[in-house]
């Protein structure tokens, strides 16, 4: 049943359900009217803590037996005594033992009976007293699960999907890893919401794309939507390692010993050529967006240079095409959980979201603005829909200026050429800092100072016609806001936050599982320019994004580069810039050669999503602009951190 149908039928039925099954959902605080909020009326200290091993039906490690994945469960004891069934919040992760979860890298801990004592993060502490079960699933090949990690493939996705099937009476689970005593999920109504950050969020995306019944909502935080785009963009290599390195990184010690064959298949299926293979097709969830039944509350940092925002843009657009119910938060941070940059509002919103989606409470969260966007550190704006109504793709044209490599950007097609030579030692920060200076490594195109704000919301594309001097060449395209601002320092180690020493508490605690977490504050930087969207491509993929070919030196090629999704306002008085260059240091690996590229400006353009479209751009680039003092040595954030090779909380490299 498509999500649109589920939402239009759920609300009219909600009143009937509440009237007939009042006792199943109401807490004493709301027993005299329709419930709007679950309350912490159940004991966390006395909660049931148990483990089951769910049969995935796969034999990933080739030992002749189907793999079982461990699911650790924390659920309130009182509803079970009263024979009342409850919904489930689930986080399926490869990180529960190897690396930890959250800003404090928490891992699962167990008592002598093998029952979970500490469940990472606040979800169990906060939601179990409110009548939810929390289930932490170890992906196949990790912690206490059988099988092998396959980095977003069938085994990863089946690890979580099999648990949802079991929760809905369609699967098998056992009380031990190797025994035959069956475990029943007779305590749940099967309604499940998945949540998690990074790899965990990716699993939520992938499971939703199977269309599994019982999954009512997902809350992916900084999630991957297509694994090819984690390692490559249009043939350009984003990391110096592949998914075989990543699977080895998170495999449990015994899985590492038995999964050599899987490791070989991963390495063979994902060659470092940047070509699209069947391996990547299996791990592309965007193509299956039509199967999604669950609602989606998507959260991402707009300066995330680990799981880059191309993932959110293509996933969001695909979900929109298929009418999936959606909500989105976009922050100025890098790869950071909203619990660590907007804690109170996040817990409140997540609480109401799960109450609405899993308990059916008519609390109004579905009628609130679709999007929350961080404009300045700690300052948020909303949009009724996202991208906002009135946003239109607008073609901006670069033109030559009075100095080589320092051109203009407007609505009128340009002519002539610009030339640049790839310099892998320079990054987008070097290019932006020297936007008004001729340098050999980039071509920059800039508007005049704006008389009105310009808002870009969504994904941009830059089409470039370039003639290389070598058989290989990489292209980078970035959009820059030129003007002073205070932003979150996403290039710092905390990616926009600073961790403090004091704590705040979010839920109930036990001696082994505290609900109190270190507070954070915004880590800011005063800058004179902000790179707010970027994209890369191997020019050899000009004919097909998934297949690179050698170039003929001296021949012109046209390629369209996808830029990362964003929502950014270029204020009046600032300038908007497009920069085209070669290797973006630390964000894309250099090609085999160091080409010189000649750009044909008449066949080069940027297609950007502007609120108000071309008329808004024309208005903003005419009239009198506010005066901003010229800068002799512009400064930005530090060089982007490019060593992150793990879609999670760990800093590696």
Secondary structure, DSSP 8 states (H G I E B T S, - for coil): --HHHHHHHHHHHHHHHHHHSHHHH--GGGTTS---S----S-STT-EEEEEEEE-S--TT-SSS--EEEEEEEE-HHHHHTT--EEEEEEEES-TTTT-BTTTTB--EE-TTS-EEE-SSSHHHHHGGGT-EEEEEE-TTSTT--S---SSSHHHHHHHHHHHHHHTTSS-EESSSS---B---TTEEEEEEEEEETHHHHHHHHHHTTT-TTEEEEEEES--SBTHHHHEETTEE-SSS-HHHHHHHHS-HHHHHH-HHHHHHHHHHS-TT----HHHHHTB-GGGGGG--SEEEEEEETT-SSS-THHHHHHHHHHHHTT--EEEEEES-SS--GGGTSHHHHHHHHHHHHIIIII----SGGGS-SEEEEEETTEEEEESSSS-TTEEEEEEEEEEEEETTEEEEESS---SEEEEE--TT--HHHHHHTTTS--TTEEEEE----SS-EEEEE--EEEEEEEESSS--EEEEEEEEEEEEEEE-TTSTTSSEEEEEEEEE-S--BTTB--EEEEEEE-EEEEEEEEEEEEEEEGGGSS-TT------TT-EEEEEEE---EEEEE-TT-EEEEEEES--TTTS---SS--EEEEEGGG-EEEEEEETHHHHHHHHTSS--------SS---S--------SSSS----
